[in-house]
Amino acid sequence: MEELENGRNAPANSTENVDSSRALRTISLPIWGMTCLSCARKIEEALRRCPGVAGADVDFVPRQATVRFDPRKGGLGEFKAAVEAAGYQVLESPSLLSTPHPYLAGVAISLSVVGFYLGLITLTSDWDNAKAEFREYGYWILALAVGLGVQAMLFSFLRAWHRGGSVMGAKCTLAASGGISTTAMAVCCSHYLFALLPALGLPFLSTAAASLADHQTYFFLAGVVSNLFGIGLMIRMMDKSGMIQLRGLVSHVSFGFFPVKR
């Protein structure tokens, strides 16, 4: 990134172009703190008052300001000060996709799901039965594990985007999907409790346990569907917050990383 004349570098994720015909430069700056279009207009007015600024536009959806300016009269330092004086921030952190924590969280949750399932079967029966059950229903368990892991990863990205702020909708979605998936795995163990419940003084639950075991595939399916719904809802929340572009994702038919705007 080319250094501005005030001796400071532009943010790692900003872009800068030179308009040679008028000796003007164009720089794009990611902004944090906007919640509505009025915020964007407020930042535009603050930037346009900076020395050397020929024009400033702020797009609320991607949280980005584009400034055309004369580098001999002003630069990044003045822009940052103007944005901060208006009550917002110019982001200088590296891309969210380069942060390892969300990926680690997703992997940890996925492994925890598999471990929970095997541990639950082992506790209610034994390790040999746990391995046998996993061979039979492993594809369902892995689907649940991957689904919850992806949700945990997206939730971590969303939480980081909001700088640790409240993301109650995402929390509720993750909790609901986790609850349904846990129930599905618990149902898979219910037939092992059939003979144990009378000994525990709960014979009236034996019939219910046996009935649940007969329908465990439907519980697994409900868990997978809830995970897919949760992933879709979180992606929608990321799009509404300006973190990703769903339209760009669809137009490029990309199945890789989402085009993160930060």
Secondary structure, DSSP 8 states (H G I E B T S, - for coil): ----TTS----TT-EEEEETTTTEEEEEEEEE---SHHHHHHHHHHHHTSTTEEEEEEETTTTEEEEEE-TTT--HHHHHHHHHHTT-EE--S--GGG-SHHHHHHHHHHHHHHHHHHHHHHHHS-HHHHHHHHHHHHHHHHHHHHHHHHHHHHHHHHHHHTTT---HHHHHHHHHHHHHHHHHHHHHTGGGSTTHHHHTT-GGGHHHHHHHHHTHHHHHHHHHHHHHHHHHHHHHHHHHTTSS-HHHHHHTT--SS-----
